[in-house]
Amino acid sequence: MTILKTELRLSCGQVIKNRFCKAAMTERIAEGNNFCNQKHINLYKIWASGDIGLLLTGNVQIDRNHMEGPANICIEESSYKRQISVLKKWAEVGTTNDTQLWMQISHAGRQTPGEMNSSPLAPSSVQLKIPGKKFGVPVAMTVKDIGEVIKRFIFVAKVARESGFTGIQIHSAHGYLLSEFLSPDINKRTDEWGGSLENRTRIHVEIIKGVRKALGNDFPISLKLNSADFQKGGFSPADALESARIMESAGIDLLEISGGTYEQPRLLGLDNLSINPERSENRKSSSIAREAYFLDYAEKIKKSISIPIMVTGGFRTKDAMESSIKSNACQMIGVGRPLCADPQSIRKLLSDQMKELSTYEKSLSLGPWIFSPSSPFRLIQAINGFGTQAWCYQQIKRMARNEKPDLNMSMFSALKNDIRDDLASFKALKS
């Protein structure tokens, strides 16, 4: 039997039936009230049928004024009862076939689109260094603001358990609020919430301990952490290693390793792309050559902590997955994009119907040569990178409508439809 089929027992006592996780991917299918709906139920029913051990939701926001996108789900104390019945149905279908369903909980911080909030909260008033006016100038949080955010994370975790979700993940990666606190490049505070790494991790520790106290010792708490921001002066691999130790001591059961921000989008596997190139720090060529984007970093962190580690991004071959687990580099395999093209691909991999997950993203391109992902022009590289992301979003939306993925969809069509959808969602949000 392949090691990928073996159970993973967490320190809280919960058991994941195999070593695969559907990684968190933004669904962007919430309606104008930012509530979950039948589309979420349809989508996760499909994924739960695919023999995946753990399903992570896309980022569920704690504050409607600070979301990653206008069609995110948001859970707030003032309105959550109006969507609790649908949340329970979502949890019910997502936990069929002995599947774990964990809610990823997030706050977008300074990466909140300007159309939604031109003055978003952040640890300090440090604006994203991205061309254009997509993101506003953030406002430095007061101590009261920080306390409110902690309370909101804990509240949404309580709603998750009440609804029937079997665990949560705290999102502290990719440049969103909690990872902003970790970065000395963004967090310029001089009080107890900034400066030393102990202070920069304080908000995480308060959230983790608060969730544990509220939900008990048997409820899985995961955290998503950057291996690095890949930004000069930002969150470093050494910071990540020590942060992992701190998070383990605070009480998490599983750590997911990722990397990058909007300015340095390594999470997309685009090492040649930087929105802010003059401040970019690249991964080593030996790391890039490996199949999984952040496996080298996970391997080093694992030597310092005892809890399981999940690596998401780049895994495609069964051999590489098995090797990574056997070598103890990681204990869970996070899979995202292949499940947009074929939601049954993990089941096929485990039953030996396939040896390698789909790589549709490699065939996607705006056009040949100069218009391809390897174009010498940075703008074209960026459009191709984000076009691939749009293609995946469109497949998610098709499955949410109970339609099959359209593998013949062009990148241009995906981009056009994604822009159309975002405009409609912003309009609905404002109304």
C-alpha positions as CSV (number, residue, x, y, z in Angstrom):
1,M,0.0,0.0,0.0
2,T,1.3,3.4,-0.9
3,I,2.2,5.6,2.1
4,L,-0.2,8.2,0.6
5,K,-3.1,6.1,1.7
6,T,-2.0,5.9,5.3
7,E,-3.8,7.8,8.0
8,L,-2.4,10.9,9.7
9,R,-3.2,11.2,13.5
10,L,-3.0,14.8,14.8
11,S,-1.9,15.7,18.3
12,C,-5.6,16.7,19.1
13,G,-6.6,13.1,18.5
14,Q,-8.4,13.7,15.1
15,V,-7.5,11.4,12.2
16,I,-7.1,12.3,8.5
17,K,-7.8,9.3,6.3
18,N,-5.0,9.8,3.9
19,R,-2.1,12.2,3.1
20,F,-3.9,14.5,0.6
21,C,-5.4,17.9,1.2
22,K,-7.4,20.0,-1.2
23,A,-5.5,23.2,-0.7
24,A,-7.3,26.5,0.0
25,M,-8.3,28.2,-3.2
26,T,-10.5,31.3,-3.3
27,E,-13.9,30.2,-4.7
28,R,-15.3,33.8,-5.4
29,I,-18.8,32.5,-5.5
30,A,-20.4,34.2,-2.5
31,E,-23.4,36.4,-3.3
32,G,-23.9,40.2,-2.6
33,N,-24.3,39.6,1.1
34,N,-21.1,37.6,1.2
35,F,-22.9,34.6,2.5
36,C,-22.2,31.0,1.5
37,N,-24.8,29.5,-0.8
38,Q,-25.8,26.5,-2.8
39,K,-22.8,26.9,-5.1
40,H,-20.5,26.1,-2.2
41,I,-22.5,23.0,-1.3
42,N,-22.3,21.8,-5.0
43,L,-18.6,22.4,-5.2
44,Y,-17.6,20.7,-2.0
45,K,-19.9,17.8,-2.6
46,I,-17.9,17.1,-5.8
47,W,-14.5,17.4,-4.1
48,A,-15.6,15.3,-1.1
49,S,-16.4,12.5,-3.6
50,G,-12.8,12.4,-4.8
51,D,-11.2,10.4,-1.9
52,I,-9.3,13.4,-0.5
53,G,-8.5,13.2,3.2
54,L,-8.8,16.9,4.0
55,L,-10.7,19.8,2.2
56,L,-9.6,23.3,3.1
57,T,-12.1,26.0,2.2
58,G,-11.1,29.2,0.4
59,N,-10.4,32.1,2.7
60,V,-13.5,32.9,4.9
61,Q,-13.2,36.5,5.9
62,I,-13.8,37.9,9.4
63,D,-14.5,41.5,8.3
64,R,-16.6,42.6,5.4
65,N,-14.5,45.7,5.1
66,H,-11.3,43.7,4.7
67,M,-11.7,40.9,2.1
68,E,-9.4,39.5,-0.5
69,G,-12.2,39.8,-3.1
70,P,-15.8,41.0,-3.4
71,A,-17.2,37.5,-3.7
72,N,-15.6,36.1,-0.6
73,I,-17.6,34.5,2.2
74,C,-17.6,36.7,5.4
75,I,-18.8,35.7,8.8
76,E,-19.6,38.4,11.3
77,E,-21.4,38.3,14.6
78,S,-24.1,40.7,13.5
79,S,-25.3,38.5,10.6
80,Y,-23.9,35.0,10.9
81,K,-27.3,33.5,12.0
82,R,-28.7,34.3,8.6
83,Q,-26.3,31.9,6.9
84,I,-25.8,29.3,9.7
85,S,-28.3,26.8,8.1
86,V,-26.4,26.9,4.7
87,L,-23.0,26.7,6.6
88,K,-24.3,23.5,8.2
89,K,-25.4,22.0,4.8
90,W,-21.9,22.9,3.4
91,A,-20.2,21.2,6.3
92,E,-22.5,18.2,5.9
93,V,-21.6,17.5,2.2
94,G,-18.0,18.4,2.8
95,T,-17.5,15.8,5.4
96,T,-19.0,12.8,3.5
97,N,-16.9,9.8,2.8
98,D,-15.0,10.3,6.0
99,T,-13.5,13.6,4.7
100,Q,-12.3,16.3,7.0
101,L,-13.5,19.8,6.1
102,W,-11.6,22.7,7.7
103,M,-12.5,26.4,7.4
104,Q,-9.7,28.7,6.4
105,I,-10.1,32.0,8.3
106,S,-8.5,35.2,7.0
107,H,-8.3,39.0,7.1
108,A,-6.9,40.7,4.0
109,G,-5.2,43.6,5.8
110,R,-3.5,46.0,3.4
111,Q,-4.2,43.6,0.4
112,T,-7.9,44.6,0.6
113,P,-8.8,46.0,-2.9
114,G,-9.1,49.8,-2.9
115,E,-12.6,49.6,-4.5
116,M,-13.6,47.9,-1.3
117,N,-11.7,49.9,1.2
118,S,-9.3,52.8,0.4
119,S,-7.9,52.9,3.9
120,P,-7.6,49.3,5.1
121,L,-6.2,48.4,8.5
122,A,-2.6,47.0,8.7
123,P,0.1,46.7,11.4
124,S,1.6,50.0,10.1
125,S,0.9,52.5,7.4
126,V,3.1,50.8,4.7
127,Q,1.5,50.7,1.3
128,L,1.8,47.9,-1.2
129,K,4.5,48.8,-3.7
130,I,2.4,47.8,-6.8
131,P,1.9,50.1,-9.8
132,G,-1.5,51.6,-10.2
133,K,-4.2,52.4,-7.6
134,K,-5.6,49.0,-6.9
135,F,-4.7,49.2,-3.2
136,G,-5.1,52.1,-0.9
137,V,-2.9,53.6,1.9
138,P,-3.3,51.4,5.0
139,V,-4.1,52.8,8.4
140,A,-1.9,51.7,11.3
141,M,-4.0,49.6,13.7
142,T,-4.7,50.7,17.3
143,V,-4.3,48.2,20.2
144,K,-8.1,48.2,20.2
145,D,-8.2,47.3,16.5
146,I,-5.8,44.4,17.2
147,G,-8.0,43.1,20.1
148,E,-11.1,43.3,17.8
149,V,-9.3,41.2,15.1
150,I,-8.3,38.6,17.7
151,K,-12.0,38.4,18.9
152,R,-13.2,38.0,15.3
153,F,-10.9,35.2,14.5
154,I,-12.0,33.3,17.6
155,F,-15.7,34.0,16.9
156,V,-15.5,32.6,13.3
157,A,-13.7,29.5,14.6
158,K,-16.6,29.0,17.0
159,V,-19.1,29.3,14.1
160,A,-17.0,26.8,12.1
161,R,-17.4,24.2,14.9
162,E,-21.0,25.0,15.5
163,S,-21.7,24.5,11.8
164,G,-20.1,21.1,11.6
165,F,-16.7,21.9,10.1
166,T,-14.1,19.5,11.6
167,G,-11.2,22.0,12.0
168,I,-9.9,25.4,11.0
169,Q,-6.9,26.9,9.4
170,I,-5.6,30.4,10.4
171,H,-4.3,32.2,7.3
172,S,-0.9,33.8,8.0
173,A,0.7,33.7,4.6
174,H,0.7,35.5,1.2
175,G,0.8,39.0,2.5
176,Y,-2.6,39.1,4.3
177,L,-3.0,40.7,7.7
178,L,-1.4,38.1,10.0
179,S,1.6,37.6,7.8
180,E,1.9,41.4,7.6
181,F,2.4,41.4,11.4
182,L,5.3,38.9,10.9
183,S,7.2,41.0,8.3
184,P,9.6,43.6,9.7
185,D,9.3,45.2,6.3
186,I,5.6,45.9,6.9
187,N,5.3,45.9,10.7
188,K,7.1,49.0,11.9
189,R,5.4,49.1,15.3
190,T,7.4,49.8,18.4
191,D,4.9,48.5,20.9
192,E,4.3,44.9,22.1
193,W,2.9,44.0,18.7
194,G,6.1,44.8,16.7
195,G,9.9,44.7,16.8
196,S,11.1,41.4,18.0
197,L,9.8,38.1,16.5
198,E,8.1,37.4,19.8
199,N,6.1,40.6,19.5
200,R,5.4,40.1,15.8
201,T,3.9,36.6,16.5
202,R,2.0,37.8,19.5
203,I,-1.3,38.2,17.6
204,H,-1.0,34.6,16.3
205,V,-0.4,33.3,19.8
206,E,-3.4,35.1,21.2
207,I,-5.7,33.8,18.4
208,I,-4.5,30.2,18.7
209,K,-4.8,30.2,22.5
210,G,-8.2,31.8,22.3
211,V,-9.5,29.3,19.8
212,R,-8.1,26.4,21.8
213,K,-9.8,27.7,25.0
214,A,-13.1,28.2,23.2
215,L,-13.2,25.0,21.3
216,G,-11.3,22.5,23.4
217,N,-8.3,20.2,22.9
218,D,-10.0,17.9,20.4
219,F,-10.6,20.4,17.6
220,P,-7.9,20.7,14.9
221,I,-6.2,24.1,14.5
222,S,-3.9,24.6,11.5
223,L,-1.9,27.6,10.5
224,K,-0.6,28.6,7.0
225,L,2.8,30.2,7.2
226,N,5.1,31.7,4.6
227,S,8.5,30.0,4.3
228,A,9.6,33.5,3.3
229,D,8.2,36.7,1.8
230,F,11.0,36.7,-0.8
231,Q,11.2,40.5,-0.1
232,K,14.4,42.2,1.0
233,G,14.0,43.1,4.6
234,G,10.9,41.0,5.0
235,F,10.0,37.7,6.7
236,S,12.9,35.4,6.3
237,P,13.4,31.6,6.4
238,A,15.1,32.0,9.8
239,D,12.0,33.9,11.0
240,A,9.8,31.1,9.6
241,L,11.7,28.5,11.5
242,E,11.4,30.3,14.8
243,S,7.8,31.2,14.1
244,A,6.9,27.6,13.5
245,R,8.3,26.7,17.0
246,I,6.3,29.5,18.6
247,M,3.0,28.4,16.8
248,E,3.6,24.8,17.9
249,S,4.0,25.9,21.5
250,A,0.8,28.0,21.2
251,G,-1.1,24.8,20.3
252,I,-1.5,24.2,16.6
253,D,-1.9,20.7,15.2
254,L,-0.7,21.1,11.6
255,L,1.5,23.7,9.8
256,E,1.2,24.4,6.1
257,I,4.2,25.9,4.4
258,S,3.8,28.3,1.5
259,G,5.5,31.6,0.4
260,G,5.3,34.9,-1.3
261,T,3.0,37.9,-1.3
262,Y,1.2,40.0,-4.0
263,E,4.5,41.9,-4.5
264,Q,6.4,38.6,-4.9
265,P,3.9,36.0,-6.1
266,R,6.0,32.8,-5.5
267,L,2.8,31.1,-4.4
268,L,2.0,30.9,-8.1
269,G,5.3,29.1,-8.8
270,L,6.5,32.2,-10.8
271,D,10.1,32.7,-9.7
272,N,10.8,34.9,-12.7
273,L,7.9,37.3,-11.9
274,S,8.1,40.1,-9.4
275,I,5.7,43.1,-9.1
276,N,8.5,44.8,-7.2
277,P,11.7,43.4,-8.8
278,E,14.2,45.8,-7.2
279,R,13.4,44.3,-3.8
280,S,12.9,40.7,-4.8
281,E,14.7,37.8,-3.2
282,N,14.7,34.7,-5.3
283,R,14.6,31.0,-4.3
284,K,17.8,29.0,-4.9
285,S,18.0,27.2,-8.2
286,S,18.2,23.9,-6.4
287,S,14.9,24.7,-4.7
288,I,13.3,25.7,-8.0
289,A,14.5,22.4,-9.6
290,R,12.5,20.4,-7.1
291,E,8.9,19.5,-7.9
292,A,7.3,21.1,-4.9
293,Y,7.9,24.9,-4.6
294,F,8.6,25.1,-0.8
295,L,9.7,21.6,0.1
296,D,13.3,22.6,1.0
297,Y,12.0,25.1,3.5
298,A,9.5,22.6,5.0
299,E,12.3,20.0,5.4
300,K,14.3,22.4,7.5
301,I,11.4,23.5,9.6
302,K,10.3,19.9,10.3
303,K,13.6,19.2,12.0
304,S,12.7,21.8,14.7
305,I,9.1,20.9,15.4
306,S,7.1,17.7,16.1
307,I,3.7,18.5,14.5
308,P,2.9,17.5,10.9
309,I,3.8,19.8,8.0
310,M,1.8,20.2,4.8
311,V,3.4,21.5,1.6
312,T,1.3,23.0,-1.1
313,G,2.3,24.0,-4.6
314,G,4.0,22.2,-7.4
315,F,3.5,18.5,-6.5
316,R,2.5,16.5,-9.5
317,T,4.0,13.1,-9.6
318,K,3.1,10.2,-7.2
319,D,6.8,9.3,-6.9
320,A,7.8,12.8,-5.6
321,M,4.9,12.8,-3.1
322,E,5.7,9.4,-1.7
323,S,9.4,10.3,-1.5
324,S,8.7,13.5,0.4
325,I,6.6,11.7,3.0
326,K,9.0,8.8,3.4
327,S,11.9,11.2,3.9
328,N,9.8,13.1,6.5
329,A,10.2,16.3,4.6
330,C,6.4,16.7,5.0
331,Q,3.5,14.6,6.2
332,M,0.6,16.0,4.0
333,I,0.5,16.9,0.3
334,G,-1.5,20.0,-0.6
335,V,-3.0,20.0,-4.1
336,G,-4.8,22.9,-5.8
337,R,-4.9,23.5,-9.5
338,P,-5.1,19.9,-10.6
339,L,-8.4,19.6,-8.7
340,C,-9.8,22.5,-10.8
341,A,-9.2,20.5,-14.0
342,D,-10.2,17.0,-12.6
343,P,-11.9,16.9,-9.2
344,Q,-11.4,13.1,-9.2
345,S,-7.6,13.1,-9.8
346,I,-6.6,12.2,-6.2
347,R,-8.9,9.1,-6.3
348,K,-7.4,8.2,-9.6
349,L,-3.8,8.6,-8.2
350,L,-4.6,6.5,-5.2
351,S,-6.1,3.7,-7.3
352,D,-3.2,3.7,-9.7
353,Q,-5.3,5.0,-12.6
354,M,-2.7,7.7,-13.0
355,K,0.9,8.3,-11.8
356,E,0.9,12.1,-12.3
357,L,-1.6,14.9,-11.7
358,S,-2.6,17.1,-14.6
359,T,-0.4,20.0,-15.6
360,Y,-3.0,22.0,-17.7
361,E,-1.4,25.2,-16.4
362,K,1.7,24.5,-18.5
363,S,-0.3,24.5,-21.7
364,L,-2.0,27.8,-21.0
365,S,-0.7,30.9,-22.8
366,L,-1.9,34.2,-24.2
367,G,-0.1,33.1,-27.4
368,P,3.2,31.9,-28.9
369,W,6.7,33.1,-28.1
370,I,6.5,36.8,-27.2
371,F,3.0,36.3,-25.7
372,S,3.9,33.1,-23.8
373,P,4.9,32.8,-20.1
374,S,8.5,32.8,-21.1
375,S,8.1,36.2,-22.8
376,P,11.0,38.7,-22.2
377,F,8.4,41.3,-21.2
378,R,7.5,41.3,-17.5
379,L,3.9,42.5,-18.2
380,I,3.2,39.6,-20.5
381,Q,4.7,37.2,-17.9
382,A,2.4,38.7,-15.3
383,I,-0.7,38.5,-17.5
384,N,0.1,34.8,-18.2
385,G,0.6,34.1,-14.5
386,F,-2.6,35.7,-13.4
387,G,-4.4,34.3,-16.5
388,T,-3.7,30.8,-15.3
389,Q,-5.1,31.8,-12.0
390,A,-8.3,33.1,-13.7
391,W,-8.6,29.9,-15.7
392,C,-8.7,27.9,-12.4
393,Y,-11.2,30.3,-10.9
394,Q,-13.5,29.8,-13.9
395,Q,-13.3,26.0,-13.5
396,I,-14.2,26.3,-9.8
397,K,-17.2,28.4,-10.8
398,R,-18.3,25.9,-13.4
399,M,-18.2,23.1,-10.8
400,A,-20.1,25.3,-8.4
401,R,-22.9,25.4,-11.0
402,N,-22.7,21.6,-11.4
403,E,-21.0,21.9,-14.7
404,K,-17.9,19.9,-15.7
405,P,-14.6,21.8,-16.1
406,D,-14.0,23.1,-19.6
407,L,-10.5,22.0,-20.4
408,N,-10.7,23.7,-23.8
409,M,-11.3,27.2,-22.3
410,S,-8.7,29.6,-23.5
411,M,-6.7,31.8,-21.2
412,F,-8.1,34.9,-22.9
413,S,-11.7,33.7,-22.3
414,A,-10.9,33.0,-18.7
415,L,-9.4,36.4,-18.1
416,K,-12.3,38.1,-19.8
417,N,-14.9,36.2,-17.8
418,D,-13.0,36.7,-14.5
419,I,-12.8,40.5,-15.0
420,R,-16.6,40.5,-15.8
421,D,-17.3,38.4,-12.7
422,D,-15.3,40.7,-10.5
423,L,-17.0,43.8,-11.8
424,A,-20.4,42.3,-11.1
425,S,-19.3,41.2,-7.6
426,F,-18.0,44.7,-6.8
427,K,-21.3,46.2,-8.0
428,A,-23.3,43.7,-5.9
429,L,-21.1,44.5,-2.8
430,K,-21.7,48.3,-3.2
431,S,-25.4,47.8,-3.6
